[in-house]
């Protein structure tokens, strides 16, 4: 690679990430202190684990941002195969928590391979599409790329439907970015609907979620959704104040996880919730700018993949919490509790920053 001189990164993106991580830690403590005290006799239990993951994630961001992202293209297939193997191992030797089998343990270290799979898929798709860019106008090429992604979608989706939807969404958006023809996406949408219909029909509990979504008040399993809606409604415009949530005191189960946005609405109100969503919007905007100005297609697709991931996950989380779609157990990036999620999100941010370092500073 040619000599690049001193690297200059997207400072707006870095600033937004720093603010979001700080805000996320404050909100996590406010949301999790009660559960931590009740379950572990330590109100800082969740915060300490999340803070450790955040520090580790920052280190990963720095290391990844210092790399030349173009060197990763040759390892994309290997990384994707590793994601397949890890996802397969979860089915046989995975650890189960709260009824979900999503974790792998290696000694004292436990992590979710599905979070790694998101990053691996972005790199794999970016490399694959770059290699086949001359044929992206053909429907068969698009279909081939989707078929290569279906194994990881199926493996992850067997115990984590929300992540499978995110991976499939990332694939569709990256293909859309690279494709010169848009009419083919009608066929792709039809195939996607068919796949989701079959996938939902395979397990009765997935169909049950649809019924709970329509009438949560009629089902015992709709309790979490109802309590989350009560939290949102009670927050009003300005909220009860940070730390003053009532619903987090055992009414919203595991409030620090996928339902954390409801507690944000209760404590900070509509204004506070919108400000946090604005931070996400700034990050997504910078991803778009970096993708637009990237020096090559591979860099464009990496930034576009990260943008798709962030956008889909935030939209789905807010939609679930507000009961706009059925509950899929999806977390809010950088805010919900989850060490693996934070670390691999920060790796993803490092990849985008690596792309931004090769963009002319005056252009971003």
N, C-alpha and C positions, 0 to 999 in steps of 0.2 A: 504493500500500500504506500501511496505517496505520503510524504511528510505533511502533517497537518498543522504544525505550529501549536500555539497555545489554544486550548479548547475553550469555547465560550458557550455556556449552556443557556437554556431558556429560563431566565430568572423569574418570570411571572409564574411559570409552572412550579418551579422550586418553592417560591413564596407561598403559593396556594397549597401545595402539599404539606409544607411545614405547619401552616395555620390549621389545616384540616386534621393533621395528626394530633396537634395540641388540643384542639377542640374535642376531637374524638376521645382522647384519654380523660378529659374532664367529664364529658358526658357519660363515659363508661363507668367512671367511679361513682358518679351520682346515681346511676341506674343500678349498679351491681353491689353497692355497699351493704344493703339490707340482706341480699341473698348470701353474700360472703360471710356476714356475721352469723346468720342462721345456720348455714351449712358447714362452715369451716372455722367459726369463731374468730374471723379476721375480716374486717370490712375492706381491707386493702387487697384481699386475695386475688381477685380478678384483675385489678389494676396492676399489681406487681407482675403477673404473668404477661399481661398485654404490653406493659412497658418494656419488659425483657425482649419480647418479640419485635416491638417497634425499634429498639436499639439495634437488634440483629438485622432487621429489615433495612435500616439506614446504612449499616455497613455493607449490606448486599447491594443497595442502590449505588453507593459510592464505587464499589468494585465494578459493577456492571456498566455504570456510566463511563468509567475510564477505559473500558474495552472498545474496540472497533466492532460495531455490531455486524459488519460485513463478514468478519471471521467466523461468525456463528452459523452462517448459511450451510456450511459443509457438515455441521453437527445436527442439523434440524431433524433429519430422518432418525438418527440415533436417539435423540431426545424424545421423539414421538414414540418410538418403540419402547423406550423406558417407561413412558406414561402408560402404555398398554399393559406391560408386565406388572407394574405396580397396581394398576386398577384390577387386574386379574387376581393378584395376590389378596386384595381386599376381600374378594368373594370367598376365599378359602381360609385365610388366617387373620382376617381383619378383626379389629376390636369393635364391640358394639356399645354405644352409649345412647340412652334415651330412646331405645328402640331402633336406632339407625346404625348400620354397619358401614362405617366410612373411614375408619382410622387404621393405620398400620403402626406397630410399635417395634422399634429396634433398641432393645435395652431401655434406658430411661427416656428415649426420644420417641414421641408420638406425633404423627402428622397425617394430614388428609391428602392422599395422592391426587384427588380431584382438583385441588387448588394448583398443584404443579401441572396437571394436565392442561389447564387453561393457557399457561405460558407456553408449554410445549406445542400445543395446537397452533397458537399464533405464529410461532417460528416455523413450524412445519408447513402451514398453509402459505406463509409469505414466501418460503423457498420453492414450494411446489408451483404456485401461481407464477412466480418469476420465471421458472424454467419453462412453463407452458404458455407464456403470455401471447405468443404468436397464434395460438389456437383457441384463445379464450372466447372467440366469437362462435365457436361450435358448441352445441348443446351437449354433445358426447364428452367433450373435455370437462365441462362443468359437472356433468354427471359422474365422471371418473373421480374428480376431486371430492365430491360429496360421498361417494362410495368408500373412498379411503378414510374418510372421517367417521363413518358410521360405526366401526368397531369400538372406538373410544366413547362415542355417544351411547352405544348400547351397554358397554361395561359400566360406565359411570352412572347411566340412567337407571340401572337395575337397583341401585340403592340411594341415588341422589338425583331425582328428576330435575330439580332446579338447575343444577350445574350442567346437566345434559342439554337443557334448553339454551343455556348461555353459550355452550360450545357450538351448538348448531347455529345459533344466531350469529356468532362470530364468523363462522364459515360462510353463511349466506351474505353477510355484509362485505367480507373481503372479496368474494366472487363478484358481487355487485360492483365494487370499486374497480375491479380489473376488467370487467366485461364491457365490450363496446355495444352490446345489444341488450336491451332491457325486456323485450317481449318474452324471452326465455324464462324470466322469473315467474311468469304465470304458471308454467309447468313445474318449476321448482316449488312454488307455493302449494300447488296441488299435491305434489309428492310429500311435502312437509306435513300437510294436514292429514294425509293418509297415514304417514308414519306415526304421528301423534295419536291418531284415533286407535290404531292397532296397539300402540304402547299403553294407552290408558285402559284399553279393554283387557289387557293381559292380567291385570291385578284389580280385584274388586275394590280395594281401599282407595284406588285412584278415582274410580267413579263415585265413590262415597264422598270424596272431597268436593266434587262438583255439587252434590246435593247440599253439603254443609255450607258451601259458598252461597248458594241461593237462599238458604234459610238457616243461618247459623243459630238463631234463637231456638230452633226445634231439635237441636242435637247437642248431646253432652260434649262432643268434640268441637263444637262451635264456641265453647266457653272462652278460649283464648282470643278469638276474633272479636267477640262481644266486649270483652274487657278492654281490648285495645281500642275499640271504637269509643268506649266510655272515656278512656284516657284522652283521646283526641278531642272529643266534644267538650270535656271539662277544662281544657287548656285555654279555650277562647283565643283572643287576639294576641295577648301578651303573656299568657301562661301563669302558672302558680308560683313560679320562681324556681331557680336551679336548686335541686335537692328537695323540693317540696311535693314531689309526686305522691299521690295516695295509691295509685294503681300498681306501682312497683313493689308495694309492701305485701307481696304474695298473691295479688289478684291477677296480674299478668304473669303467667309462668315463664321462668327463664327470660325475664325482661331485658337482660343484657345481650341477648342473641338477636334473632330475626325480628323481634317486635320492638326493638329499641326506638324506632322512629315514633311509635305511639307515645313513649315517655318523653321524647323530645318535644312533641306537640303539647303534651300536658304541662311540662315545666317551662318551656320557652314560648309556647303559643304559636300561632300561625306565623308571626313575624320572625321568630327565632328559627322555626323550621324552614322558612323560605330562605333565610340567610345561609343556612347550611347547604340547602340545595343550590344556592348561588355559587358556593365554593366548588361544588361538583361541576356546575355549568362552566366555570372558569377553566377547570382542569380539562374538561371535554373540548372546550374551545381551543385550548393550546395544543391538544392532541391533533385537532383538525388542521391547525396552522402548520404544525410540524410535518404532518402527513403531506400537506399541499406543497411545502417547500423542500421536502427531503431530496437529497441529491440523486437517489436511485429508487427503483420500484420496490426493492426489498425493504428499504427504510420506510417508504410510504406505507407499505402493507403492515409493517410492525406497529407504526403509530396508529394506523387505522384500526388494527386489531385491538390495541389497548383502548382506543376510543370506544369501539363497539362493546368491549367487555364492561368498561365502566358505565356506559350509557344503559346497556341492557340490565345490568345488575341493580343499579340505582332505581330505574323505572320499575322493575319487577318487585323490588323490596317495598317501595312506596305503594305500589298497586295492591300488594298482598295486605299490607297493614291497614289500608283504607278499604279493604274488601272489594276492590275493583276487579280482582281476579282470584281464583281459588288459591288457598294456602299452599305454598311450595317449600317453605322453610328456607328462604333465601336471606342472606345477611346484607347489611348496609356496609359497603366498603369503608375501611379505616375507622369505623365507629363501633360496629357490633363486635362482641368478644370473639376472638379466634386468632390464635397465634400463627397457624399455618397460612391463613388468609392474608394476614398483614405482611408476612415475610415475602410471599410470592407476588403480592401486589407491588411491594417495593422493588422487587426484582424487575417486574414489568415496567415500573416507572424509570428504573435505571436504563432499560433498553431504549425507552423513548428519549431519555436525556442523551444517550449515546448518539441517537439519530440527530437530535437537535444540535449537538456539538459540531456537526458537519454542515449545518445550514449557515449561510451567511448571516451574521448577527444583525445587519441592517434590514434583513428581510423578515425578521420575526418580531 
